[in-house]
Amino acid sequence: MVHECFVNNAGVNISYYKINEEVGGLPLIIIPGITNSANEVIAAFSEDLPIYHIVISLRGRGKSDSPESNYSLDDQAGDINAVVAVENLAGYFLFGYSVGTGIAIRAAALNKDKVKG
């Protein structure tokens, strides 16, 4: 089951989707590349991923807000960690694709006690 959600990160609304939450366990958080949104990732392979996963559209992508500024690595890593906080996740796995990789690595460094892989 897919649930569309939003979180506000310092005035920027961030769109994300929870898929298969009912399966339980630690979620896999997916961070798309710079030209992709969560919707595109879900359309491409969510049916093939039967585990609990969360796909985030970082600022400027998909249904997330597109502020005129504040696209630093820390700003975008903060988008990920805002989702982690609002979902009250004790732990999770993190996967970044393309440019999303560097952003995911920065988010993991800022929240390393919760990242399991």
C-alpha distances in whole Angstrom, upper triangle without the diagonal:
4,7,10,13,17,19,23,25,29,28,26,22,20,17,14,10,8,6,5,7,8,10,12,15,16,14,15,16,17,19,20,24,26,25,21,19,15,14,16,15,12,13,16,14,10,10,13,12,10,11,10,11,12,13,16,18,22,24,25,22,20,19,21,24,27,30,34,34,33,31,33,31,31,29,27,26,26,23,21,23,22,18,19,22,19,17,20,19,22,21,19,20,20,20,22,23,27,28,24,26,29,27,25,28,29,26,27,30,30,27,29,28,25,24,24,24
4,7,10,13,16,20,22,26,25,22,19,16,13,10,7,6,5,7,8,10,12,14,16,16,13,14,14,14,17,17,21,23,22,18,15,12,11,14,13,9,11,14,13,10,11,14,12,12,12,10,10,9,10,13,15,18,21,22,19,16,15,17,21,24,26,30,30,29,28,29,28,28,26,23,23,23,20,18,20,19,16,17,20,17,15,18,18,21,20,18,19,19,19,20,21,24,25,22,24,26,24,22,26,27,24,25,28,28,25,27,27,23,23,23,23
4,6,10,13,17,19,23,22,20,16,14,11,8,5,5,6,9,9,11,13,14,17,17,14,15,14,15,17,18,21,23,22,19,15,12,12,15,14,12,14,17,16,13,14,17,15,15,14,12,11,9,11,12,14,17,19,20,18,15,14,15,18,22,24,28,29,27,26,28,27,26,24,22,22,21,18,17,19,17,13,15,17,14,13,16,16,20,20,18,19,19,19,21,22,25,25,22,24,26,23,22,25,26,23,24,27,26,24,26,26,23,22,23,24
4,7,11,14,16,20,19,16,13,11,7,6,5,7,9,12,12,14,17,17,19,19,15,16,14,14,15,16,19,20,20,17,13,10,10,14,14,11,14,17,17,14,16,19,17,17,17,14,12,10,10,10,11,14,16,17,15,12,10,12,15,18,21,24,25,24,23,25,24,24,22,19,20,19,16,15,17,15,12,15,16,14,13,17,17,21,21,19,20,19,19,20,21,23,23,20,23,25,22,21,24,25,22,23,27,25,24,26,26,23,23,24,24
4,7,10,13,16,16,14,10,8,6,5,6,8,11,14,13,16,18,18,19,18,15,16,14,15,15,17,20,20,20,18,14,11,12,16,16,14,17,19,19,17,19,21,19,19,18,15,13,10,10,10,11,13,14,16,15,12,10,10,13,17,19,23,23,22,21,23,22,22,19,17,18,16,13,13,14,12,9,12,13,10,10,14,15,19,19,18,19,18,19,20,21,24,23,20,22,24,20,19,23,23,20,21,24,23,21,24,24,21,21,23,24
4,7,10,13,12,10,6,5,5,6,8,11,14,17,16,19,21,20,21,20,17,18,15,15,15,17,19,19,20,17,14,12,14,17,17,16,19,21,22,19,22,24,22,22,21,18,15,12,12,10,10,11,12,14,13,12,9,8,10,14,16,19,20,18,18,20,20,19,16,15,16,14,11,12,13,10,8,12,12,9,11,14,16,19,20,19,20,19,20,20,21,23,22,19,22,23,19,19,22,21,18,21,23,21,20,23,24,21,21,24,24
4,6,10,10,8,6,5,7,8,11,13,16,19,17,20,22,21,22,20,17,18,15,16,15,17,20,20,21,19,16,14,16,20,19,19,22,24,24,22,25,26,24,24,22,19,17,13,13,10,11,11,11,14,14,14,12,9,11,14,15,19,18,17,17,18,18,17,14,13,14,11,8,10,10,7,6,10,9,7,9,12,14,18,18,18,19,18,20,19,22,24,22,19,21,21,18,17,21,19,16,19,21,18,17,21,21,19,20,23,23
4,6,6,5,4,6,9,11,14,16,20,23,21,24,26,25,25,23,20,21,18,19,17,19,21,20,22,20,17,17,19,22,22,22,25,26,27,25,28,30,27,28,26,22,20,16,16,13,13,12,11,14,15,15,13,10,10,13,13,16,16,14,15,17,17,15,12,13,14,11,8,11,11,8,9,12,11,9,12,15,17,20,21,20,22,20,22,21,23,25,22,20,22,22,18,19,21,19,17,19,21,18,18,22,23,21,22,25,26
4,6,5,6,7,11,12,16,18,21,24,22,26,27,26,25,23,20,20,17,18,16,18,20,19,21,20,18,17,20,22,22,23,26,27,27,26,29,30,28,29,26,23,20,17,16,13,13,11,10,13,15,16,14,11,10,12,12,15,14,11,12,14,14,12,9,10,11,7,6,9,9,6,9,11,10,10,13,15,16,19,20,19,21,19,20,19,22,23,20,18,20,19,15,16,19,16,14,17,18,15,16,19,21,19,20,23,24
4,6,8,10,14,16,20,21,25,28,26,29,31,29,29,26,24,24,21,21,19,21,22,21,23,22,20,21,23,25,25,26,29,30,31,29,33,34,31,33,30,27,24,21,20,16,16,13,11,14,17,18,17,13,11,13,11,14,12,10,12,13,15,12,9,11,12,9,9,12,12,9,12,15,13,13,17,18,20,22,23,23,24,22,24,22,24,25,22,20,22,21,17,19,21,18,16,19,20,17,18,21,23,22,22,26,27
4,7,9,13,16,19,22,25,28,27,30,32,30,30,28,26,26,22,22,20,22,23,21,22,22,20,20,22,25,25,26,28,30,31,29,33,34,32,33,31,28,25,21,20,17,15,13,11,13,16,17,15,11,9,11,9,12,12,11,13,15,17,15,11,13,15,12,11,14,14,12,14,17,15,15,18,20,22,25,25,25,26,24,25,24,25,26,23,21,24,23,19,21,23,21,19,22,23,20,21,24,26,24,25,29,29
4,6,10,13,16,19,23,26,25,28,30,28,29,26,23,23,19,19,17,18,19,17,19,18,16,16,19,21,21,22,25,26,27,26,29,31,29,30,28,25,22,19,17,13,12,10,7,10,12,13,11,8,6,8,7,11,11,10,11,13,15,14,10,11,13,11,9,12,13,11,12,15,15,14,17,19,21,24,24,23,24,22,22,21,22,23,20,18,21,20,17,18,21,19,17,20,22,19,20,23,25,23,24,27,27
4,7,10,13,16,19,23,22,25,27,26,26,24,21,21,18,18,16,17,19,17,18,17,14,14,16,19,19,20,22,24,25,23,26,28,26,27,26,23,20,16,15,11,10,9,8,10,11,11,9,6,5,9,10,13,14,13,13,16,17,16,12,12,14,12,9,12,13,10,11,14,14,13,15,18,19,23,23,22,23,21,21,20,22,23,20,18,21,21,18,18,22,20,18,21,23,20,20,24,25,23,23,26,27
4,7,10,13,16,20,19,22,24,23,23,21,18,18,14,14,12,13,15,15,16,14,11,11,13,16,16,16,19,21,21,20,23,25,23,24,22,19,16,13,11,8,7,6,6,9,9,9,7,5,6,9,11,15,15,13,13,15,15,15,12,10,12,10,7,9,11,9,8,12,13,11,13,16,17,20,20,19,19,17,18,17,18,20,18,15,18,18,15,15,19,17,15,18,20,18,18,21,23,20,20,23,23
4,7,10,13,17,16,20,21,21,22,20,17,16,13,13,12,12,15,15,15,13,9,8,10,13,13,13,16,18,18,17,20,22,20,21,20,17,14,11,9,6,6,7,8,10,9,7,6,5,8,11,14,17,18,17,16,18,18,18,15,13,14,13,9,10,13,11,9,13,14,12,13,16,17,21,20,18,19,17,17,16,17,19,18,15,18,20,16,16,20,19,17,19,22,21,20,23,24,21,21,23,23
4,7,10,13,13,16,18,18,18,16,13,13,10,10,10,11,14,15,16,13,9,7,9,12,11,11,14,16,16,14,17,19,16,18,16,13,10,7,6,4,6,8,11,13,11,9,9,8,12,15,17,21,21,19,18,19,18,18,16,13,14,14,10,10,12,11,8,11,13,11,11,15,14,18,17,15,16,14,14,14,16,18,18,14,17,19,16,15,19,19,16,18,21,20,19,21,22,19,18,20,20
4,6,10,10,13,15,15,16,15,12,12,10,10,11,12,16,17,17,14,11,7,8,12,10,9,12,14,14,11,14,16,14,14,13,11,8,5,5,7,9,12,14,16,13,11,11,12,15,18,21,24,24,23,21,23,22,22,20,17,17,17,13,12,15,14,10,12,15,13,11,15,15,18,17,15,15,15,15,15,17,20,20,16,19,21,18,17,20,21,18,19,23,22,20,22,23,19,19,20,20
4,7,6,10,11,11,13,12,9,10,9,10,13,15,18,20,20,17,14,10,11,14,12,10,14,15,14,11,13,15,12,12,11,7,6,5,7,9,12,15,17,19,17,15,15,15,19,21,24,27,27,25,24,25,23,23,22,19,18,18,15,13,15,14,10,12,14,12,10,13,12,16,15,13,14,14,15,16,18,21,22,18,20,22,20,17,21,22,19,19,23,22,20,21,22,18,18,18,19
4,6,8,9,10,12,12,9,10,10,11,14,15,19,21,21,18,15,11,12,14,12,9,12,13,11,8,10,12,9,9,8,6,5,6,8,11,14,17,20,22,19,17,17,18,21,24,27,30,30,28,26,28,26,26,25,22,21,21,18,16,18,18,14,15,17,16,13,16,15,18,16,14,14,15,15,17,18,22,23,19,21,23,21,19,22,24,21,21,25,25,22,23,23,20,19,19,19
4,5,6,8,10,11,9,11,12,14,17,18,22,25,25,21,19,15,15,17,15,12,14,16,13,9,10,12,9,7,6,5,7,9,11,15,18,21,24,25,23,20,20,21,25,28,30,34,34,32,30,31,29,29,28,25,24,24,21,19,20,20,16,16,19,18,14,17,15,17,16,14,15,16,17,19,21,24,25,22,23,26,24,21,24,26,23,23,26,26,24,24,24,20,19,19,19
4,5,6,8,9,8,11,12,14,17,19,23,26,26,22,20,16,17,19,17,14,17,19,16,13,14,15,12,10,8,5,7,9,12,15,18,20,23,26,23,21,21,21,25,27,30,33,33,31,29,30,28,27,26,24,23,22,20,17,18,18,14,14,16,15,11,13,12,14,14,13,14,16,17,20,22,25,26,22,23,26,24,21,24,25,22,21,25,24,21,22,22,18,18,18,19
4,5,9,11,11,14,15,18,21,23,27,29,29,26,23,19,20,22,20,17,20,21,18,15,15,16,14,11,9,7,10,12,16,18,22,24,27,29,27,25,24,25,28,31,33,37,37,35,33,34,32,31,30,28,26,26,24,21,22,21,18,17,19,17,14,16,14,16,16,15,17,19,20,23,25,29,30,26,27,29,27,24,27,29,25,25,28,28,25,25,24,20,21,20,21
4,7,10,9,12,15,17,20,22,26,29,29,26,24,20,21,22,19,17,20,20,17,14,14,14,11,8,6,6,10,12,16,19,22,25,28,30,27,26,26,26,30,32,35,38,38,35,34,34,32,31,31,28,26,27,24,22,22,23,19,18,20,19,16,17,15,16,15,14,15,18,19,22,24,28,29,25,26,29,27,24,26,28,25,24,27,27,24,24,23,20,19,18,19
4,7,8,11,14,16,20,22,26,29,30,26,24,20,22,23,21,18,22,22,19,16,17,17,13,11,8,6,10,12,16,18,22,24,27,30,27,26,26,26,29,32,34,37,37,34,32,33,30,29,29,26,24,24,23,20,20,20,17,15,17,17,13,14,12,13,12,11,13,16,18,21,24,27,28,25,25,27,26,22,24,26,23,21,25,25,21,21,20,16,17,15,17
4,6,9,12,16,19,22,25,28,29,26,24,21,23,24,21,19,23,23,20,17,18,17,14,12,8,7,10,12,16,18,22,24,27,30,28,27,27,26,30,32,34,37,36,33,31,31,29,28,28,25,23,23,22,19,19,20,17,14,17,17,13,13,10,10,9,9,11,14,16,20,22,26,27,23,23,25,24,20,22,24,21,19,22,22,19,18,17,14,14,12,14
4,7,9,13,16,19,22,25,27,24,22,19,21,23,19,18,22,22,19,16,18,18,14,13,9,7,8,10,14,16,20,21,24,27,25,25,25,24,27,29,31,34,33,30,28,28,25,24,24,22,19,20,19,16,15,17,14,12,14,15,12,12,8,8,6,5,7,10,13,17,19,23,24,20,20,22,20,17,18,20,17,15,18,19,15,15,14,10,10,9,11
4,6,9,13,16,19,22,23,20,19,15,18,19,16,15,18,18,16,13,15,15,11,11,7,5,5,7,10,12,16,18,21,24,22,21,21,21,24,26,28,31,30,27,25,26,23,22,22,20,17,18,17,13,14,15,12,10,13,14,11,12,9,10,8,5,6,8,11,14,17,20,21,17,17,20,18,14,17,18,15,14,18,18,15,15,15,11,10,10,11
4,6,10,13,16,19,20,18,16,13,16,17,13,13,17,16,13,12,14,14,10,11,8,7,5,6,8,11,14,16,20,22,20,19,20,20,23,25,27,30,29,26,24,24,21,21,21,18,16,17,16,12,14,15,12,11,15,16,13,14,11,13,10,6,5,6,7,10,13,17,18,14,14,17,15,12,14,16,14,13,17,17,15,15,15,12,10,10,9
4,7,10,13,16,18,15,13,11,14,15,12,12,16,16,14,12,16,15,12,14,11,9,6,5,6,7,11,12,16,18,16,16,17,16,20,21,23,26,25,22,20,20,17,17,17,14,12,14,12,9,11,12,10,9,13,14,12,13,11,13,10,7,6,5,6,8,11,15,15,11,12,14,12,9,12,14,11,11,15,15,13,14,15,12,10,11,10
4,6,10,13,14,11,10,8,12,12,9,10,13,13,12,11,14,14,12,14,12,11,7,6,5,6,9,11,14,16,14,14,16,15,18,20,22,25,24,21,19,19,16,17,17,13,13,15,12,10,12,14,12,12,16,16,15,17,15,17,14,11,9,6,5,6,8,11,12,9,10,13,11,9,12,14,12,12,16,17,16,16,18,15,13,14,12
4,7,9,11,9,9,8,12,11,9,11,14,14,14,13,17,17,15,18,16,15,11,9,6,6,7,8,11,13,11,12,14,13,16,17,19,21,20,18,15,15,13,14,14,10,10,12,10,8,12,13,12,13,16,17,16,18,16,19,16,13,11,8,6,5,6,9,9,5,7,10,8,7,10,12,11,12,15,16,15,16,19,16,14,16,14
4,7,8,6,6,7,10,9,7,10,12,12,12,13,17,17,15,18,18,17,13,11,8,7,7,8,11,12,9,10,13,13,16,16,19,21,20,18,15,16,14,16,16,12,13,15,13,11,15,16,15,16,19,20,19,22,20,22,20,16,14,11,9,6,5,7,8,5,8,11,10,10,13,15,14,15,18,19,19,20,23,20,18,19,17
4,6,5,8,10,12,11,10,13,15,14,15,16,20,19,18,22,21,20,17,15,12,11,9,9,12,12,10,12,15,14,16,16,18,20,19,18,14,15,13,16,16,12,13,16,14,14,17,19,17,19,22,23,22,25,23,25,23,19,17,14,11,7,5,5,5,5,8,10,9,10,13,15,15,17,19,20,20,22,24,22,20,21,19
4,6,8,11,13,12,12,16,17,16,18,19,23,23,22,25,24,23,20,17,14,12,10,9,10,9,8,11,14,13,14,13,15,16,16,15,11,13,12,15,14,11,13,16,14,14,18,19,18,20,23,23,24,26,25,27,25,22,20,16,14,11,9,7,6,7,10,11,10,12,15,15,16,18,20,21,22,23,26,24,22,24,22
4,7,10,12,10,11,14,15,14,17,18,21,22,22,25,25,24,20,18,14,13,10,10,11,9,7,9,13,13,15,13,16,17,17,17,14,16,16,19,17,14,17,19,16,17,21,21,20,22,25,25,25,28,27,30,27,24,22,19,16,13,11,10,9,10,13,14,14,16,18,19,19,21,24,24,25,26,29,27,25,27,24
4,7,8,6,7,11,11,11,13,15,18,18,18,21,21,20,17,15,11,10,8,9,11,10,7,8,11,12,14,14,17,19,19,19,16,18,17,19,18,14,16,18,15,15,19,20,18,20,23,23,23,26,24,27,25,22,20,17,14,12,9,10,10,10,13,15,14,15,18,19,18,21,23,24,24,25,28,25,23,25,22
4,5,5,7,9,10,11,13,13,17,18,17,20,20,18,15,12,9,8,5,8,10,9,5,5,8,9,12,13,16,18,19,18,16,18,17,19,17,14,16,17,14,14,17,17,15,18,21,20,20,23,22,25,23,20,19,16,14,12,11,13,12,11,14,16,14,15,19,19,18,20,23,23,23,25,27,24,22,24,22
4,5,5,6,9,10,11,10,14,15,14,17,16,15,11,9,5,6,5,9,11,12,8,7,9,10,13,15,18,21,21,20,18,20,19,20,18,15,16,17,13,13,16,16,13,16,19,18,17,20,19,22,21,18,17,14,13,12,12,14,14,12,15,17,15,15,18,19,17,19,22,22,22,23,25,22,20,22,20
4,5,5,6,9,10,10,13,15,15,17,17,16,13,11,8,9,8,12,14,14,10,7,9,11,15,16,20,23,23,23,21,23,22,23,21,18,19,20,17,16,20,19,16,19,22,20,19,23,22,25,24,21,20,18,16,15,14,16,17,15,18,21,19,18,22,23,21,23,26,26,25,27,29,25,24,25,24
4,5,5,6,9,10,12,14,14,17,18,18,15,13,10,11,10,13,15,14,11,9,12,14,17,18,21,24,24,24,21,23,22,24,22,19,20,22,18,18,21,21,19,21,24,23,22,25,24,27,25,22,20,18,15,14,13,14,15,14,17,20,18,18,22,23,22,23,27,27,26,28,30,27,24,25,23
4,5,5,6,7,10,11,11,14,15,14,11,11,8,9,10,13,16,16,12,11,13,15,18,19,23,25,25,24,21,23,21,23,22,18,19,21,17,16,20,20,17,19,22,22,20,23,22,24,22,18,17,15,12,12,10,13,14,12,15,18,17,16,19,21,20,21,24,25,24,25,27,24,21,22,20
4,5,6,5,8,10,10,12,13,13,10,10,8,10,11,15,18,18,14,12,14,16,19,21,24,27,27,26,24,25,24,25,24,20,21,22,19,17,20,20,17,19,22,21,19,22,21,24,22,18,17,16,14,14,14,16,18,16,18,21,19,18,22,23,21,22,26,26,25,26,27,24,22,23,21
4,6,7,8,10,11,14,16,16,14,13,11,14,14,17,20,19,15,13,15,17,21,22,26,28,29,28,26,28,26,28,26,23,24,25,22,21,24,24,21,23,26,25,23,26,25,28,26,22,21,19,17,17,15,18,20,18,20,23,22,21,25,26,25,26,29,30,29,30,31,28,26,26,24
4,7,8,9,10,13,15,16,14,14,12,14,15,18,21,20,16,15,17,19,23,24,27,29,30,29,26,28,26,28,27,23,24,26,23,21,24,25,22,23,27,26,24,27,25,28,25,22,20,18,15,15,13,16,18,17,18,22,21,20,23,25,24,25,28,29,28,29,31,27,25,25,23
4,5,5,7,10,12,13,11,13,11,14,16,19,22,22,18,17,19,21,24,26,29,31,31,30,27,28,26,28,27,24,24,25,23,21,24,24,21,22,26,25,23,26,23,26,23,19,17,16,14,15,13,16,19,17,18,22,21,20,22,25,24,24,27,28,27,27,29,25,23,22,20
4,5,5,7,9,10,9,10,10,13,15,18,21,22,18,17,18,20,23,25,28,31,31,30,27,29,27,28,27,23,23,24,21,19,22,22,19,20,23,22,20,23,21,23,21,17,16,16,14,15,15,18,20,18,19,22,21,19,23,25,23,23,27,27,26,26,27,23,21,21,20
4,6,7,10,12,11,13,13,17,18,22,25,25,22,20,21,23,27,29,32,35,35,34,31,32,30,31,30,27,27,28,25,23,25,26,22,23,26,25,22,25,23,25,23,20,19,19,17,19,18,21,24,21,22,26,25,23,26,28,26,26,30,31,29,29,30,26,24,24,22
4,6,9,12,12,14,14,18,20,23,26,27,23,21,23,25,29,30,33,36,36,34,31,32,30,31,31,27,27,28,26,23,26,27,23,23,27,26,24,26,23,25,23,19,17,18,16,18,17,20,23,21,21,25,25,22,25,28,26,25,29,30,28,28,29,26,23,22,20
4,6,8,8,11,12,16,18,21,24,26,22,21,22,23,27,29,32,35,34,32,30,30,28,29,28,25,24,26,23,20,23,24,20,20,24,23,20,22,20,21,19,16,14,14,13,16,16,19,22,19,19,23,22,20,22,25,23,22,26,27,25,25,25,22,20,18,17
4,7,9,12,14,17,20,23,27,28,25,23,24,25,29,31,34,37,37,35,32,33,30,31,30,27,26,27,25,22,24,24,21,20,24,23,20,22,19,21,19,16,15,16,16,18,19,23,25,22,22,26,25,22,24,27,25,24,27,28,26,26,26,22,20,19,18
4,6,10,12,16,19,22,25,27,24,23,23,24,28,30,32,36,35,33,30,31,28,28,28,25,23,24,22,19,21,22,18,17,20,20,17,18,16,17,15,12,12,13,14,17,18,22,24,20,21,24,23,19,22,24,22,21,24,25,22,22,22,18,17,15,15
4,7,10,14,17,19,23,25,22,21,21,22,25,27,30,33,33,30,28,29,26,26,25,23,21,22,19,16,18,18,15,14,17,16,13,15,12,14,12,10,10,12,13,16,18,22,23,20,20,23,21,18,21,23,20,19,23,23,20,20,20,16,15,15,15
4,7,10,13,16,19,21,19,17,18,18,22,24,26,30,29,27,25,25,23,23,22,19,18,19,16,13,15,16,12,12,15,15,12,14,12,14,12,9,9,10,10,13,15,18,19,16,17,19,18,15,18,20,17,16,20,20,18,19,19,15,14,14,14
4,6,10,12,16,18,15,14,15,15,18,20,23,26,25,23,21,22,20,20,19,16,15,16,13,10,12,13,9,10,13,13,10,13,11,14,13,10,10,10,10,12,14,17,18,14,15,18,16,13,16,18,15,15,19,19,17,18,19,15,14,15,15
4,7,10,13,15,12,11,12,12,16,18,20,23,23,21,19,20,18,19,17,14,14,15,12,10,13,13,10,12,15,14,13,16,14,17,16,12,12,10,10,10,11,15,15,11,14,16,14,12,16,17,14,16,19,19,18,19,20,17,16,17,16
4,6,9,11,9,9,10,9,12,14,17,20,19,17,15,17,15,16,14,11,11,12,8,7,11,11,8,11,13,13,13,16,15,18,16,14,13,11,11,10,12,14,13,10,13,15,12,11,15,15,13,15,18,17,16,19,20,17,16,18,17
4,7,8,5,6,7,6,9,11,14,17,17,15,13,15,15,15,13,10,12,12,9,9,13,12,11,14,16,15,16,19,18,21,20,17,17,14,13,12,12,14,13,10,14,15,12,12,16,16,14,17,20,19,19,21,23,20,19,21,20
4,6,6,8,9,6,9,9,11,14,13,12,10,12,11,12,10,6,9,9,6,8,11,11,10,13,15,15,16,19,18,21,20,18,17,14,14,12,12,13,11,9,12,13,10,11,14,14,12,15,17,17,17,20,22,20,18,21,20
4,6,8,9,5,6,6,7,10,10,9,7,10,11,12,9,7,10,10,7,10,13,12,12,16,17,17,18,21,21,24,23,21,21,18,17,15,16,16,13,12,15,15,12,14,17,15,14,18,19,18,19,22,24,22,22,24,24
4,7,8,6,6,4,7,9,10,10,9,12,13,15,12,10,13,14,11,14,17,16,16,19,21,20,21,24,24,27,26,24,23,20,19,16,16,16,14,13,17,17,14,16,19,18,17,21,22,21,23,25,28,26,25,27,26
4,6,6,8,7,11,13,14,14,11,14,15,16,14,11,14,15,12,13,17,16,15,18,20,20,20,24,23,26,25,22,22,19,17,15,14,14,13,12,16,16,14,15,19,19,18,21,23,22,23,25,28,25,24,26,25
4,6,8,9,13,16,17,17,15,18,18,19,17,14,17,17,13,15,18,17,16,19,21,20,20,23,23,27,25,23,22,19,18,16,16,17,16,14,18,19,17,18,21,21,20,22,25,24,24,27,29,26,25,27,26
4,7,9,12,15,17,17,16,19,20,20,17,15,17,17,13,15,18,16,15,18,20,18,19,22,23,26,26,23,23,21,20,19,19,20,19,17,20,21,19,19,23,23,21,23,26,25,25,27,29,26,26,28,27
4,7,9,13,14,14,13,16,16,17,13,12,14,14,10,12,15,13,12,16,17,16,17,20,21,24,24,22,22,20,19,17,18,19,17,15,19,19,16,17,21,20,18,21,23,22,22,25,27,24,24,26,26
4,6,10,11,11,11,15,16,16,13,12,15,14,11,14,16,14,15,18,19,17,19,22,23,27,26,25,25,22,22,20,20,21,19,17,21,21,17,19,22,21,19,23,24,23,23,26,28,26,26,29,28
4,7,8,10,9,13,15,16,12,12,15,15,12,15,18,16,17,20,21,20,22,25,26,29,28,26,26,23,23,20,20,20,17,17,20,20,17,19,22,20,20,23,25,23,24,27,30,28,27,30,29
4,5,7,8,12,15,15,11,12,15,14,13,16,18,16,18,21,21,21,23,26,27,30,29,28,28,25,25,22,22,22,19,18,22,20,18,20,23,20,20,24,24,23,24,27,30,28,28,31,31
4,7,9,12,15,16,13,14,17,17,16,19,21,20,21,24,25,24,27,29,30,33,32,31,31,27,27,24,24,23,20,20,23,22,19,22,24,22,22,26,26,24,26,30,32,31,30,34,33
4,6,9,12,13,10,11,15,14,14,18,19,18,20,23,23,23,26,28,28,31,30,29,29,26,25,22,23,22,18,18,21,19,17,20,22,19,19,23,23,21,24,27,29,29,28,31,31
4,6,9,9,6,8,11,11,11,14,16,15,18,20,20,21,23,25,25,28,27,26,26,23,23,20,21,20,16,16,19,16,14,17,18,15,16,19,19,18,20,23,26,25,25,28,28
4,7,8,6,6,10,10,10,13,15,15,17,19,20,21,23,24,24,27,26,24,23,20,20,17,17,16,13,13,15,13,11,14,16,13,14,17,18,17,19,22,25,24,23,26,25
4,5,5,6,9,10,11,13,14,15,17,19,20,21,23,24,24,26,25,23,23,19,19,16,17,16,13,13,14,11,9,13,14,11,12,16,15,14,17,19,23,22,21,25,24
4,6,5,6,8,10,11,12,14,16,17,18,20,22,23,22,23,22,20,19,16,16,13,15,14,10,10,11,8,6,9,10,7,9,12,12,11,14,16,20,19,18,21,20
4,5,5,6,9,10,10,12,14,15,16,18,20,20,20,21,20,19,19,16,17,15,17,17,14,13,13,11,8,10,11,7,8,11,10,9,12,15,18,17,17,20,20
4,6,5,7,9,10,10,13,14,15,16,19,20,20,22,21,20,20,17,18,16,18,18,14,13,15,13,9,12,13,10,10,13,14,12,14,17,20,19,19,22,22
4,5,5,7,9,10,11,13,14,16,17,19,18,21,19,18,17,14,14,12,14,14,11,9,12,10,7,9,11,9,8,12,13,12,13,16,19,18,17,20,19
4,5,5,6,9,10,11,12,15,16,17,16,18,16,15,15,12,13,11,14,15,12,10,11,9,6,7,8,6,4,8,9,8,10,12,15,14,13,17,16
4,5,5,6,9,10,10,12,14,15,15,17,16,16,16,14,16,14,17,18,15,13,14,13,9,10,12,9,7,10,11,9,10,13,15,14,14,18,18
4,6,5,7,9,10,11,13,14,14,17,17,15,16,13,15,13,16,17,15,12,14,13,10,10,13,11,9,12,14,12,12,15,17,16,15,19,19
4,5,5,6,9,10,11,12,12,14,13,12,12,10,11,11,14,16,14,11,12,12,9,8,11,10,7,9,12,10,10,13,15,12,12,15,15
4,5,5,6,9,10,10,10,12,12,11,13,11,14,14,17,19,17,14,15,14,11,10,12,10,6,9,11,8,7,11,12,10,11,14,15
4,5,5,6,8,10,11,13,14,14,15,14,16,16,19,21,19,16,17,17,13,13,15,13,10,12,14,11,11,14,15,13,14,17,19
4,5,5,6,8,9,12,12,11,13,12,14,15,18,20,19,15,17,17,14,13,15,15,11,13,16,13,12,15,16,13,13,16,17
4,6,5,6,6,9,9,9,11,11,14,15,18,21,20,16,17,17,14,12,14,14,10,11,14,12,9,12,12,9,10,13,15
4,5,5,7,9,11,12,14,14,17,18,22,24,23,19,20,20,17,15,17,16,12,13,15,12,10,13,13,11,13,16,18
4,5,8,11,13,14,16,16,19,20,23,25,24,20,22,22,19,17,20,19,15,16,18,16,14,17,16,14,16,18,20
4,5,9,11,11,14,15,17,19,22,25,24,20,21,22,19,17,20,19,15,16,19,17,14,16,16,12,14,16,18
4,6,9,11,14,15,19,20,24,27,26,22,23,23,20,18,20,19,16,16,18,16,13,15,13,11,13,15,18
4,5,7,11,12,16,18,21,24,24,20,20,21,19,16,17,18,14,13,16,15,11,13,11,8,10,11,14
4,7,11,13,17,19,23,26,26,22,21,22,20,17,18,18,15,13,16,14,11,11,9,6,9,10,13
4,7,10,14,16,20,23,23,19,18,20,18,15,15,16,13,11,14,14,10,10,8,4,6,6,9
4,6,10,13,16,20,20,16,16,17,16,12,13,15,12,10,13,14,10,10,10,6,5,6,7
4,7,10,14,17,18,14,13,15,14,10,11,14,12,10,13,14,12,11,12,9,6,5,5
4,7,10,13,14,10,9,11,11,7,8,11,9,8,11,13,11,11,13,10,7,8,6
4,7,10,11,8,7,10,10,7,9,12,11,10,14,15,14,14,16,14,11,11,8
4,7,7,4,4,7,7,5,8,11,10,11,14,15,15,15,18,16,13,14,11
4,6,5,5,9,9,9,11,13,14,14,17,19,19,19,22,20,17,18,15
4,5,6,8,10,10,12,14,15,16,18,20,21,21,24,22,19,20,17
4,5,6,7,9,10,12,13,15,16,18,19,20,23,22,19,21,18
4,6,5,6,9,10,10,12,14,15,16,17,20,18,16,18,15
4,5,5,6,9,10,10,12,14,15,15,19,17,14,16,13
4,5,5,6,9,10,11,13,14,15,18,18,15,17,15
4,5,5,6,9,10,11,12,14,17,16,14,16,15
4,5,5,6,9,10,10,11,14,13,10,13,11
4,5,5,6,9,10,10,13,13,10,12,11
4,5,5,6,9,10,13,13,12,15,14
4,5,5,6,8,11,11,9,13,12
4,5,5,5,8,8,6,9,9
4,6,5,9,10,9,12,12
4,6,9,10,10,13,14
4,6,6,7,10,12
4,5,5,8,10
4,6,8,11
4,6,9
4,6
4
